[in-house]
Amino acid sequence: MRHIILIPFAILAIFPFYWMFATSLRLPQDVFKMPPSIIPWPITFENYKLIFSDSFSMLRGFLNSMKIAVGVTVGTLFTSSMAGYAFSKINFAGRDRIFGIFVATMLIPGTVCLIPLFILFSKIGWVDTHLPLMVPAIMFNAYGTFMMKQFMMGLPDSYIEAARLDGCNHFKIYYRIMLPLIKPILVTLGLFQFIGNWNNFTGALIFLSDEKKYTIPLIINSFRSVYSVDWGLLMAAAVIAILPITVMYFAAQRYIVEGITMSGLKG
């Protein structure tokens, strides 16, 4: 009975993705054909050929987005996990106050900082490069630090005490003991960071002007004009854009619930 109830909702959730894929295979005159057909016919792959042509540079945008998303994800996991270890397992003066400041920064909307950041990055020559989209996200991530700290607080301190008796310093404890134990939260935060940076439209729109450095969201936006939208190209580009996210989600889904659940526990 439970499955009978859930199946219609699952179909409703999946249908927009199917319609996106089906529209990418339609001829331009069939996109708004009435009555609409569930199965596209005739099928054409011309939209996929066009988006990977030199005129649209979808492949270049894909590589640019992959560079930014992977770089930020790896860098954020490193810095946030180190900060989370420091805030959860190392006693130092002002630890709780500094962590409170970290958490308080999440209350500031990102759009408020765009103009000051643009002025700053323009003065140091970072505008129209990928650095503004990568360096700040890697060096300071309050949400990632919060997740790491909460997860690590649930780990027994006996592991650290035993490692200290064996002569390990903090970095060895972090690298050899903590990292293997926090795999669920690393995977969860990594997925969140990858998706967030893969879909980052506002930052790329503000800081990038050279089409050779465009990311996937900017490439997709270029298919829209003032008076018309090429829906076939737009849907084909959207299908390509969601493939990495879909693959990563299915590969990491067994860690996501565990990571989110345990990050709220305290030891």
VENGIDA-V139448 format. One record per residue. N is the residue number from 1. RES is the residue in one letter. PSI is psi as a letter, one per 30 degrees, with the letter a starting at -180 (999 if undefined). NEAR is the number of other C-alpha atoms within 8 Angstrom. D_CENTER is the distance of its C-alpha to the mean C-alpha in Angstrom with 2 decimals. Layout:
N;RES;PSI;NEAR;D_CENTER + N;RES;PSI;NEAR;D_CENTER
This chain:
1;M;e;4;36.05 + 2;R;e;5;32.56 + 3;H;e;6;31.19 + 4;I;e;7;33.36 + 5;I;e;8;31.82 + 6;L;f;8;28.17 + 7;I;e;8;28.51 + 8;P;e;8;29.01 + 9;F;e;8;25.92 + 10;A;e;8;23.90 + 11;I;e;8;25.48 + 12;L;e;8;24.63 + 13;A;e;7;20.93 + 14;I;f;8;20.94 + 15;F;e;8;23.33 + 16;P;e;8;21.08 + 17;F;e;7;19.11 + 18;Y;e;8;22.53 + 19;W;e;9;23.91 + 20;M;e;12;21.16 + 21;F;e;11;22.01 + 22;A;e;11;25.70 + 23;T;e;13;25.69 + 24;S;f;16;24.25 + 25;L;g;14;27.38 + 26;R;l;14;29.89 + 27;L;l;10;32.34 + 28;P;e;8;31.98 + 29;Q;f;6;35.09 + 30;D;f;7;33.87 + 31;V;e;10;30.64 + 32;F;g;6;32.65 + 33;K;k;8;35.59 + 34;M;k;5;37.45 + 35;P;l;4;37.62 + 36;P;k;6;34.12 + 37;S;k;7;34.00 + 38;I;e;6;31.54 + 39;I;k;5;31.86 + 40;P;k;10;31.58 + 41;W;k;5;34.80 + 42;P;l;6;35.54 + 43;I;k;8;32.30 + 44;T;k;8;31.20 + 45;F;g;8;28.55 + 46;E;e;7;29.44 + 47;N;e;12;26.23 + 48;Y;e;11;24.22 + 49;K;e;8;26.84 + 50;L;e;10;26.64 + 51;I;f;13;22.91 + 52;F;g;10;23.20 + 53;S;l;9;26.40 + 54;D;f;5;26.87 + 55;S;f;6;27.16 + 56;F;f;9;23.52 + 57;S;h;12;21.80 + 58;M;e;12;18.98 + 59;L;e;7;18.96 + 60;R;e;11;18.72 + 61;G;e;14;15.78 + 62;F;e;11;14.06 + 63;L;e;9;14.95 + 64;N;e;12;13.95 + 65;S;e;12;10.36 + 66;M;e;9;10.41 + 67;K;e;8;12.15 + 68;I;e;13;9.88 + 69;A;e;13;6.53 + 70;V;e;9;8.90 + 71;G;e;9;10.98 + 72;V;e;15;8.84 + 73;T;e;13;7.56 + 74;V;e;9;11.27 + 75;G;e;10;12.70 + 76;T;e;15;11.04 + 77;L;e;12;12.14 + 78;F;e;8;15.50 + 79;T;e;11;16.17 + 80;S;e;14;14.98 + 81;S;e;12;16.94 + 82;M;e;9;19.90 + 83;A;e;11;19.93 + 84;G;e;15;19.68 + 85;Y;e;14;22.57 + 86;A;e;9;24.57 + 87;F;f;12;24.28 + 88;S;e;10;25.07 + 89;K;f;9;27.64 + 90;I;k;7;29.29 + 91;N;j;7;31.85 + 92;F;l;5;32.21 + 93;A;k;4;33.68 + 94;G;g;6;31.57 + 95;R;e;9;28.70 + 96;D;e;7;28.32 + 97;R;e;7;28.75 + 98;I;e;8;26.14 + 99;F;e;9;23.64 + 100;G;e;8;24.72 + 101;I;e;8;23.97 + 102;F;e;9;20.44 + 103;V;e;11;19.91 + 104;A;f;8;21.81 + 105;T;f;8;19.44 + 106;M;f;9;16.93 + 107;L;f;6;19.70 + 108;I;k;7;19.51 + 109;P;k;7;17.63 + 110;G;e;6;15.43 + 111;T;f;5;17.57 + 112;V;e;7;20.62 + 113;C;f;8;19.66 + 114;L;e;10;18.95 + 115;I;e;7;22.67 + 116;P;e;7;23.59 + 117;L;e;8;20.74 + 118;F;e;11;21.83 + 119;I;e;8;25.38 + 120;L;e;8;24.60 + 121;F;f;11;22.61 + 122;S;e;9;25.31 + 123;K;f;7;27.95 + 124;I;g;6;26.49 + 125;G;g;6;25.75 + 126;W;f;11;21.96 + 127;V;k;10;21.75 + 128;D;g;9;21.00 + 129;T;l;9;19.19 + 130;H;f;10;15.62 + 131;L;e;7;16.54 + 132;P;f;11;15.88 + 133;L;f;11;12.20 + 134;M;e;11;12.04 + 135;V;e;9;14.97 + 136;P;e;8;14.69 + 137;A;e;10;11.16 + 138;I;e;12;12.56 + 139;M;f;9;15.94 + 140;F;j;9;15.39 + 141;N;j;10;12.88 + 142;A;e;11;15.10 + 143;Y;e;8;12.92 + 144;G;e;12;12.09 + 145;T;e;12;15.78 + 146;F;e;10;16.96 + 147;M;e;13;15.36 + 148;M;e;15;16.78 + 149;K;e;15;20.10 + 150;Q;e;15;20.61 + 151;F;e;16;20.03 + 152;M;f;14;22.31 + 153;M;f;12;24.97 + 154;G;f;11;25.54 + 155;L;k;7;26.52 + 156;P;k;8;30.30 + 157;D;f;7;31.60 + 158;S;e;6;34.19 + 159;Y;e;8;31.87 + 160;I;e;10;31.64 + 161;E;e;8;35.39 + 162;A;e;8;36.28 + 163;A;e;10;34.24 + 164;R;e;9;35.96 + 165;L;f;7;39.31 + 166;D;g;6;38.49 + 167;G;g;6;37.92 + 168;C;k;10;34.13 + 169;N;a;7;32.63 + 170;H;e;6;29.41 + 171;F;e;7;27.31 + 172;K;e;9;28.88 + 173;I;e;12;28.33 + 174;Y;e;11;24.63 + 175;Y;e;8;24.26 + 176;R;f;8;26.71 + 177;I;e;11;26.62 + 178;M;e;11;23.57 + 179;L;e;9;20.83 + 180;P;f;7;22.34 + 181;L;f;6;22.70 + 182;I;g;10;19.18 + 183;K;e;8;17.54 + 184;P;e;10;16.39 + 185;I;f;16;14.56 + 186;L;e;10;13.11 + 187;V;e;12;11.72 + 188;T;e;13;10.50 + 189;L;e;11;8.85 + 190;G;e;11;7.45 + 191;L;e;12;5.97 + 192;F;e;8;4.71 + 193;Q;e;12;3.57 + 194;F;e;13;2.66 + 195;I;e;10;2.17 + 196;G;e;8;2.98 + 197;N;f;11;4.32 + 198;W;e;11;5.23 + 199;N;g;8;6.72 + 200;N;j;9;8.10 + 201;F;e;8;11.72 + 202;T;e;6;13.85 + 203;G;e;9;13.27 + 204;A;e;12;13.85 + 205;L;e;9;16.78 + 206;I;e;8;18.33 + 207;F;f;12;18.24 + 208;L;k;13;18.67 + 209;S;f;8;21.97 + 210;D;k;7;22.70 + 211;E;f;6;21.86 + 212;K;f;7;21.57 + 213;K;g;13;18.46 + 214;Y;k;14;16.80 + 215;T;l;13;13.27 + 216;I;e;14;12.73 + 217;P;e;9;12.65 + 218;L;e;11;15.81 + 219;I;e;13;17.42 + 220;I;e;11;17.11 + 221;N;f;7;18.51 + 222;S;f;7;21.35 + 223;F;f;10;22.70 + 224;R;k;10;23.79 + 225;S;l;7;27.04 + 226;V;e;4;29.13 + 227;Y;f;4;31.40 + 228;S;l;6;29.69 + 229;V;k;8;26.56 + 230;D;j;9;26.58 + 231;W;e;10;25.06 + 232;G;e;14;25.51 + 233;L;e;13;23.55 + 234;L;e;13;20.86 + 235;M;e;12;20.46 + 236;A;e;16;20.65 + 237;A;e;12;17.85 + 238;A;e;10;15.71 + 239;V;e;11;16.67 + 240;I;e;7;15.63 + 241;A;e;10;12.23 + 242;I;f;8;11.42 + 243;L;e;8;13.06 + 244;P;e;7;10.48 + 245;I;e;10;8.25 + 246;T;e;8;11.73 + 247;V;e;8;12.99 + 248;M;e;9;10.41 + 249;Y;e;9;10.93 + 250;F;f;7;14.65 + 251;A;f;7;14.82 + 252;A;g;11;13.34 + 253;Q;f;8;14.62 + 254;R;f;7;17.69 + 255;Y;f;11;15.99 + 256;I;e;12;13.82 + 257;V;e;8;16.94 + 258;E;e;10;18.69 + 259;G;e;14;16.07 + 260;I;e;10;15.75 + 261;T;e;8;19.54 + 262;M;f;10;20.66 + 263;S;f;14;18.58 + 264;G;g;9;20.99 + 265;L;l;10;24.06 + 266;K;k;7;26.33 + 267;G;999;6;28.82
